[in-house]
Amino acid sequence: MNMAPARYESLDAIRGVAVMGILAMNIIAFALPFSAYTNPMAGGPIGNIDLATWFFTFVFVDSKMRGLFSMLFGASTLLVIQSAAASGRSAAGAHYSRMFWLAIFGLIHFYFIWFGDILFLYAICGLLLFAFRNLSIRALVVWAVVFLVTGIGFLGMGWLMFSLAEAGRLPAEGAAQIRSDLVQLNADMGPNAASYAKEITLHLGSYGSIVAEKLGERLSEPLVSALMFLWETMGLMLIGMALFKSRMLTGEWEAARYRKWALTGFLIGIPPLVGLAWYQYADGFGAVSTFGASLSLSAPFDIAMTIGWAALIMLLIKTAASDRVRARLAATGRMAFTNYLVTSIVMTTIFYGYGLGLYGSVGRTALYLFCFAMWAAMLLWSKPWLDRFNYGPLEWIWRSLSRWRLQPMRKLSGA
């Protein structure tokens, strides 16, 4: 009789760190206009403490935690496919059913909770991932490089065109669209008081007005964003599959190997990222420099840092974390889907106008107090819940929908 693969506590624990790390990225976008996510001066001059916070997050957090979450999604997807096959179920049926319902959850999340959804993007990438499930580690890495280079190339070309347009070096013929896009880029990412104030007014308004804006002028945004970021996300997911197959994400490497990979990733990533942070600062956080540094030029070094973070976290889980800490992190990771969506509900309720209405009124550094409080909540509630139930609440709904029947929720007494 085939047996389903056992859970890997280390994989669950690093997923727990990743879902907490996602909030460290997203907290800015929950509480401030989106231009502030990449541009600390979007709302006007800020103090040195907030500038230092931006610098730290740009070098160590931004894109790295999303990259880690994407890598772990690839690894977990491969594990689910293997589990379905081992238990005698259709691997394709199980996988595509999960991706269908994940896309539905993502669209609900985007339109009715928060615009910063990644679930729909993950579902679209998931449709492609199944074709790579049986590839060797080497082949997965090769395909990951193809996807990543393609994505970086597209965004890099955009940055180059914007730079030439800003410098007035594009020929008059055929450049009208690029100049028009540059105007929009300056509105979206540059210090634009009118755009900044418009977003504050919107998010301090009613729930209905926020939803109407997304169902209106932003109706196609989930699909557009999925197409824009598919290349990078696919590359990261394939790296995650390769690292899972290499046993790196299951905690089976020697500590010295994790240490070497962490050190190498940080040495490759940190110096260029510090340089790119300075490039944006020296340019006064102009829209073109911010776009280039955040979305294109930093990408290779973000990936190196992401792998470095994965190795460092696994090293700490393996050598430094107590059994109690590992159990708390693993429970948080097993409930990553629930914790991700509940975080959106909690944060929008705190900051949006239909809740406490703190949007736009809390400084960048102070926002991390809310982040740390939510981390504590994840760690405190996830394990007691899983001591009593087989799944997190939303994991149970997702699993039941994907299998077209209710799954056993409550653990049997004495089990």
C-alpha positions as CSV (number, residue, x, y, z in Angstrom):
1,M,0.0,0.0,0.0
2,N,1.4,3.4,-1.0
3,M,2.0,5.8,1.9
4,A,1.7,9.6,1.7
5,P,4.9,11.5,2.4
6,A,5.3,12.6,6.0
7,R,5.2,16.3,7.0
8,Y,8.5,18.0,7.3
9,E,8.6,20.2,10.4
10,S,11.5,22.3,9.0
11,L,9.6,23.0,5.8
12,D,6.5,24.0,7.8
13,A,8.7,26.2,10.1
14,I,10.4,28.1,7.3
15,R,7.0,28.7,5.8
16,G,5.9,30.1,9.1
17,V,8.8,32.6,9.0
18,A,8.0,33.4,5.4
19,V,4.3,34.3,6.0
20,M,5.5,36.5,8.9
21,G,8.1,38.0,6.6
22,I,5.4,38.8,4.0
23,L,3.7,41.1,6.5
24,A,7.0,42.9,7.1
25,M,6.9,43.8,3.4
26,N,3.2,44.5,3.2
27,I,2.7,46.5,6.3
28,I,3.6,49.7,4.4
29,A,1.0,49.0,1.6
30,F,-1.6,48.3,4.2
31,A,-1.2,51.6,6.0
32,L,0.1,54.1,3.4
33,P,-0.5,54.9,-0.3
34,F,1.1,52.3,-2.5
35,S,3.8,54.7,-3.9
36,A,5.3,54.8,-0.3
37,Y,5.9,51.0,-0.7
38,T,8.9,51.7,-2.9
39,N,9.4,55.4,-2.4
40,P,9.8,56.6,1.2
41,M,9.5,60.3,0.0
42,A,6.2,59.7,-1.8
43,G,4.3,61.7,0.8
44,G,7.0,64.3,1.4
45,P,10.3,64.5,3.4
46,I,10.7,62.0,6.2
47,G,12.9,61.8,9.3
48,N,16.2,59.9,9.5
49,I,14.7,57.0,11.4
50,D,12.0,56.3,8.8
51,L,14.7,56.6,6.1
52,A,16.9,54.1,7.9
53,T,13.9,51.8,8.1
54,W,13.3,52.0,4.4
55,F,17.0,51.4,3.8
56,F,17.0,48.2,6.0
57,T,13.8,46.8,4.4
58,F,15.1,47.5,0.9
59,V,18.3,45.7,1.4
60,F,17.1,42.8,3.7
61,V,13.3,42.4,3.4
62,D,11.6,43.8,0.3
63,S,11.3,41.1,-2.4
64,K,13.3,38.6,-0.3
65,M,10.3,37.6,1.8
66,R,8.0,37.4,-1.2
67,G,10.7,35.4,-3.0
68,L,11.0,33.0,0.0
69,F,7.2,32.6,0.1
70,S,7.2,31.9,-3.7
71,M,10.0,29.3,-3.3
72,L,8.1,27.6,-0.6
73,F,4.9,27.5,-2.6
74,G,6.9,25.7,-5.3
75,A,8.2,23.2,-2.8
76,S,4.9,22.7,-1.1
77,T,3.1,22.2,-4.5
78,L,5.6,19.5,-5.4
79,L,5.0,17.8,-2.0
80,V,1.2,17.9,-2.5
81,I,1.5,16.4,-6.0
82,Q,3.8,13.6,-4.6
83,S,1.3,13.0,-1.7
84,A,-1.6,12.7,-4.1
85,A,0.2,10.2,-6.3
86,A,1.4,8.2,-3.3
87,S,-2.1,7.9,-1.8
88,G,-3.5,6.7,-5.1
89,R,-5.4,9.8,-6.1
90,S,-5.0,11.6,-9.4
91,A,-2.0,14.0,-9.0
92,A,-3.2,16.2,-11.9
93,G,-6.8,16.3,-10.6
94,A,-5.7,17.2,-7.1
95,H,-3.3,19.8,-8.3
96,Y,-5.5,21.6,-10.7
97,S,-8.5,21.5,-8.4
98,R,-6.3,23.2,-5.7
99,M,-5.2,25.9,-8.2
100,F,-8.7,26.6,-9.4
101,W,-10.0,27.3,-5.9
102,L,-6.8,29.2,-5.0
103,A,-7.5,31.5,-7.9
104,I,-11.1,32.1,-6.6
105,F,-9.8,32.9,-3.1
106,G,-7.3,35.3,-4.7
107,L,-9.9,37.2,-6.6
108,I,-12.1,37.4,-3.5
109,H,-9.1,38.6,-1.6
110,F,-8.2,41.3,-4.2
111,Y,-11.7,42.7,-4.8
112,F,-13.2,42.4,-1.4
113,I,-10.4,42.6,1.2
114,W,-7.1,44.0,0.0
115,F,-5.5,44.9,-3.4
116,G,-2.1,43.4,-2.6
117,D,-3.1,39.8,-3.3
118,I,-0.6,37.2,-4.5
119,L,-2.8,34.1,-4.4
120,F,-4.2,34.7,-7.9
121,L,-0.7,35.1,-9.3
122,Y,0.3,31.8,-7.5
123,A,-2.7,30.0,-8.9
124,I,-1.8,31.1,-12.5
125,C,1.8,30.0,-12.0
126,G,0.6,26.8,-10.4
127,L,-1.2,25.9,-13.7
128,L,2.3,25.7,-15.3
129,L,4.2,24.2,-12.4
130,F,2.7,20.7,-12.9
131,A,4.6,20.3,-16.1
132,F,7.9,20.6,-14.3
133,R,7.2,18.1,-11.4
134,N,9.3,15.3,-12.7
135,L,12.4,17.3,-13.9
136,S,15.8,16.8,-12.3
137,I,17.3,19.3,-10.0
138,R,19.6,20.5,-12.8
139,A,16.7,20.9,-15.3
140,L,14.6,22.8,-12.7
141,V,17.5,25.2,-12.2
142,V,18.0,25.7,-15.9
143,W,14.3,26.5,-16.4
144,A,14.3,28.8,-13.4
145,V,17.2,30.8,-14.9
146,V,15.2,31.0,-18.2
147,F,12.2,32.4,-16.5
148,L,14.1,34.8,-14.2
149,V,16.3,36.2,-17.0
150,T,13.2,36.7,-19.2
151,G,11.4,38.6,-16.5
152,I,14.4,40.7,-15.5
153,G,15.0,41.5,-19.2
154,F,11.4,42.7,-19.7
155,L,11.5,45.0,-16.7
156,G,15.1,46.1,-17.4
157,M,14.1,47.1,-20.9
158,G,11.2,49.2,-19.4
159,W,13.6,50.9,-17.0
160,L,16.0,51.7,-19.9
161,M,13.2,53.2,-22.0
162,F,12.0,55.3,-19.1
163,S,15.6,56.5,-18.4
164,L,16.0,57.5,-22.1
165,A,12.7,59.2,-22.2
166,E,13.4,61.1,-19.0
167,A,16.7,62.2,-20.4
168,G,15.1,63.3,-23.7
169,R,17.1,60.8,-25.7
170,L,14.3,59.0,-27.5
171,P,13.4,60.0,-31.1
172,A,10.2,61.9,-31.5
173,E,8.7,59.3,-33.7
174,G,7.2,56.3,-31.9
175,A,8.1,57.5,-28.4
176,A,4.7,59.1,-27.5
177,Q,3.5,56.0,-25.7
178,I,6.7,55.7,-23.6
179,R,6.4,59.3,-22.6
180,S,2.8,58.8,-21.7
181,D,3.8,55.8,-19.6
182,L,6.5,57.9,-18.0
183,V,3.9,60.4,-16.9
184,Q,1.9,57.6,-15.3
185,L,5.0,56.2,-13.7
186,N,5.7,59.5,-12.0
187,A,2.2,59.6,-10.7
188,D,2.3,56.1,-9.4
189,M,5.9,55.9,-7.9
190,G,7.2,59.5,-7.6
191,P,6.5,62.1,-5.0
192,N,3.1,63.1,-6.2
193,A,1.1,65.0,-3.6
194,A,-2.2,64.9,-5.5
195,S,-2.0,61.1,-6.1
196,Y,-1.0,60.5,-2.5
197,A,-3.9,62.5,-1.1
198,K,-6.3,60.7,-3.5
199,E,-5.3,57.3,-2.1
200,I,-5.7,58.5,1.5
201,T,-9.2,59.9,0.8
202,L,-10.2,56.6,-0.9
203,H,-9.0,54.3,1.9
204,L,-10.4,56.4,4.6
205,G,-13.8,56.2,2.8
206,S,-16.5,53.6,3.1
207,Y,-16.0,49.9,2.4
208,G,-18.3,50.2,-0.6
209,S,-16.3,52.9,-2.2
210,I,-13.1,50.9,-1.9
211,V,-14.6,47.8,-3.4
212,A,-16.2,49.9,-6.2
213,E,-12.8,51.3,-7.1
214,K,-11.4,47.8,-7.5
215,L,-14.4,46.5,-9.4
216,G,-14.3,49.6,-11.7
217,E,-11.0,51.1,-12.8
218,R,-8.9,48.2,-11.4
219,L,-11.0,45.3,-12.6
220,S,-8.3,43.8,-14.8
221,E,-5.4,44.4,-12.3
222,P,-5.1,40.8,-11.0
223,L,-4.6,39.4,-14.6
224,V,-2.3,42.2,-15.6
225,S,-0.2,41.8,-12.4
226,A,-0.1,38.0,-13.0
227,L,1.2,38.4,-16.5
228,M,3.8,41.0,-15.4
229,F,5.2,39.0,-12.5
230,L,4.7,35.5,-13.8
231,W,8.3,35.2,-15.1
232,E,10.0,36.0,-11.8
233,T,7.5,34.1,-9.7
234,M,7.8,31.0,-11.8
235,G,11.5,31.1,-11.6
236,L,11.4,31.4,-7.8
237,M,8.9,28.5,-7.6
238,L,11.1,26.3,-9.7
239,I,14.1,27.1,-7.5
240,G,11.9,26.1,-4.5
241,M,11.1,22.7,-6.2
242,A,14.8,22.2,-6.9
243,L,15.7,23.0,-3.3
244,F,13.0,20.6,-2.0
245,K,14.4,17.8,-4.2
246,S,17.9,18.6,-3.0
247,R,16.6,18.1,0.6
248,M,17.7,21.7,1.5
249,L,14.2,22.8,2.5
250,T,13.5,19.6,4.5
251,G,16.4,20.4,7.0
252,E,18.5,17.4,5.9
253,W,21.7,19.3,5.0
254,E,24.7,19.6,7.3
255,A,24.8,22.8,9.3
256,A,28.1,23.8,7.6
257,R,26.5,23.6,4.2
258,Y,23.6,25.8,5.3
259,R,26.1,28.3,6.8
260,K,28.1,28.4,3.5
261,W,25.0,29.0,1.4
262,A,23.7,31.7,3.7
263,L,27.1,33.5,3.7
264,T,27.4,33.3,0.0
265,G,23.9,34.6,-0.7
266,F,24.4,37.6,1.6
267,L,27.9,38.4,0.2
268,I,26.5,38.4,-3.3
269,G,23.4,40.4,-2.5
270,I,24.2,43.0,0.2
271,P,26.8,45.2,-1.5
272,P,24.9,45.8,-4.8
273,L,21.7,46.4,-2.9
274,V,23.3,49.0,-0.7
275,G,24.6,50.6,-3.9
276,L,21.1,50.6,-5.4
277,A,19.6,52.1,-2.2
278,W,22.2,54.9,-2.5
279,Y,21.3,55.3,-6.2
280,Q,17.7,56.0,-5.3
281,Y,18.6,58.3,-2.5
282,A,21.1,60.3,-4.6
283,D,18.4,60.7,-7.3
284,G,15.9,62.1,-4.8
285,F,13.8,58.9,-5.2
286,G,12.7,59.8,-8.7
287,A,10.2,57.5,-10.2
288,V,12.6,56.1,-12.8
289,S,15.4,55.3,-10.4
290,T,12.9,53.8,-7.9
291,F,11.3,51.6,-10.7
292,G,14.7,50.4,-11.9
293,A,16.2,49.7,-8.5
294,S,13.0,48.0,-7.1
295,L,11.8,46.0,-10.0
296,S,14.7,45.3,-12.3
297,L,18.3,46.1,-11.2
298,S,17.9,44.6,-7.8
299,A,16.3,41.3,-9.0
300,P,19.4,39.1,-9.3
301,F,20.7,40.2,-5.9
302,D,17.2,39.8,-4.3
303,I,17.2,36.2,-5.5
304,A,20.7,35.6,-4.0
305,M,19.5,37.1,-0.8
306,T,16.4,35.0,-0.8
307,I,18.4,31.8,-1.1
308,G,20.7,33.2,1.6
309,W,17.7,33.8,3.9
310,A,16.4,30.3,3.2
311,A,19.7,28.8,4.2
312,L,20.1,31.0,7.3
313,I,16.6,30.3,8.5
314,M,17.1,26.5,8.0
315,L,20.4,26.8,9.9
316,L,18.8,28.5,12.8
317,I,15.8,26.1,12.9
318,K,18.2,23.2,12.8
319,T,20.8,24.4,15.3
320,A,19.4,27.2,17.5
321,A,15.7,27.0,17.8
322,S,14.2,25.1,20.7
323,D,11.6,22.4,20.2
324,R,9.0,24.8,21.4
325,V,10.0,27.5,19.0
326,R,10.1,25.1,16.1
327,A,6.7,23.8,17.0
328,R,5.2,27.3,17.1
329,L,6.8,28.2,13.7
330,A,5.7,25.0,12.1
331,A,2.1,25.5,13.2
332,T,2.2,29.0,11.9
333,G,3.5,27.6,8.6
334,R,0.9,24.9,8.4
335,M,-1.7,27.6,8.7
336,A,0.0,30.0,6.3
337,F,-3.0,30.3,4.1
338,T,-5.3,31.3,7.0
339,N,-2.6,33.5,8.6
340,Y,-2.1,35.3,5.3
341,L,-5.7,36.1,4.7
342,V,-6.6,36.9,8.3
343,T,-3.7,39.3,8.4
344,S,-5.3,41.2,5.5
345,I,-8.6,41.3,7.3
346,V,-7.0,42.5,10.5
347,M,-4.7,45.1,8.9
348,T,-7.4,46.6,6.6
349,T,-9.7,46.9,9.6
350,I,-7.1,48.7,11.6
351,F,-6.1,51.1,8.9
352,Y,-9.1,51.6,6.5
353,G,-11.9,54.1,7.1
354,Y,-14.5,51.4,7.8
355,G,-12.3,50.3,10.8
356,L,-10.1,52.4,13.0
357,G,-9.2,54.8,10.2
358,L,-5.4,55.0,10.8
359,Y,-4.5,55.0,7.1
360,G,-1.8,57.5,6.3
361,S,-1.4,58.7,9.9
362,V,1.3,56.3,11.2
363,G,5.0,56.7,10.3
364,R,6.9,54.0,8.5
365,T,9.0,52.8,11.5
366,A,6.0,52.9,13.9
367,L,4.1,50.6,11.6
368,Y,6.3,47.7,12.6
369,L,4.7,47.7,16.1
370,F,1.5,46.5,14.3
371,C,3.6,44.0,12.4
372,F,5.2,42.5,15.5
373,A,1.8,42.3,17.3
374,M,0.4,40.3,14.3
375,W,3.5,38.0,14.4
376,A,2.8,37.4,18.1
377,A,-0.8,36.6,17.3
378,M,0.1,34.1,14.6
379,L,2.6,32.3,16.9
380,L,0.1,32.3,19.8
381,W,-3.0,31.0,18.1
382,S,-1.7,28.6,15.4
383,K,-0.4,25.8,17.6
384,P,-3.4,25.7,20.0
385,W,-5.7,25.6,17.0
386,L,-3.8,22.7,15.4
387,D,-3.7,20.9,18.7
388,R,-7.5,20.6,18.4
389,F,-8.1,20.5,14.7
390,N,-6.5,18.9,11.6
391,Y,-6.3,22.1,9.6
392,G,-6.4,25.8,9.8
393,P,-9.9,27.2,9.1
394,L,-9.2,28.3,5.6
395,E,-7.0,25.4,4.9
396,W,-9.9,23.2,5.7
397,I,-12.2,25.1,3.4
398,W,-9.7,25.0,0.6
399,R,-9.0,21.3,1.1
400,S,-12.7,20.4,1.2
401,L,-13.5,22.4,-1.9
402,S,-10.5,20.9,-3.8
403,R,-11.6,17.4,-2.9
404,W,-15.3,18.1,-3.4
405,R,-16.2,16.8,0.0
406,L,-15.9,17.9,3.6
407,Q,-12.7,16.9,5.3
408,P,-12.5,15.7,8.9
409,M,-11.8,18.9,10.9
410,R,-11.7,18.0,14.6
411,K,-9.0,15.7,15.8
412,L,-10.2,12.5,17.4
413,S,-9.9,12.2,21.1
414,G,-6.6,10.7,22.0
415,A,-5.3,10.9,18.5
